[in-house]
Amino acid sequence: MPTSPIGGMSTVKIFVLYLMRNINYPLSFVTINDIVMQNDYVMYLDFAMAFHEMLDGGLIVEDGKDEHGEALYSVTRKGTMVAEQLRSDILPIVLDQSMTYALRYLDFQRRGVSIDCATERRADNTFDVILTLKEKDKTIFETKINVDSEYRAKQMRKTFRDRPDVVYRGVVALLTGKVDYLFDK
């Protein structure tokens, strides 16, 4: 049975309930998973098991459908009580950091920001990595960087896909001279 770095199944449930409760609007399974996975505190198998146990236990409930017909879920009164009463089982810094990452992720998702990553091999066997963020039909971020290996290019694309908001904030902070973002509190 998988064990997440945050702890056992009860701790995983408290963690998920806390995040869902503080976001405070219905979310799809995929979105909840993406939010939970923003940090490396919870393993996917633990999340999936905890999610279904919370649903069966009345801690969360289906609360409508999204525009694609996917089920949306909310925390019940019972789930809210569990999250509030047991959140002290998790370090406050873990909860605060996770909530910050979740809200940043949701901001990009809600705004409909699309992500594009491409790699082009050059004649000298280096690779250009092109990273783009678009909001509606406007490019809000685009950069190209040349790297020495295909492996490094793949790493950069993966990081950008996994955390585009962090890359975006990082570049903006560096270019404006405000690098406090590196030391999230």
Number of C-alpha atoms within 10 A of each C-alpha: 6 11 14 18 11 16 15 15 18 11 19 25 22 24 26 22 26 24 23 25 20 13 15 11 12 21 22 19 16 12 16 19 18 16 21 24 18 19 14 12 17 24 18 16 13 18 21 13 13 20 21 13 15 20 17 11 12 14 22 23 18 16 16 14 14 12 6 6 9 13 17 19 20 23 28 19 13 12 24 19 15 16 25 13 11 14 17 11 13 15 10 11 10 14 16 14 14 22 20 15 20 22 15 19 20 16 13 16 13 9 11 12 19 16 15 14 18 14 18 14 15 10 7 7 12 15 23 20 21 18 21 19 21 16 14 11 8 9 12 12 14 13 11 14 12 16 16 12 13 17 11 14 24 16 11 19 20 13 13 20 16 15 15 23 19 17 15 16 15 17 15 15 15 13 10 9 9 12 14 11 13 12 6 9 9
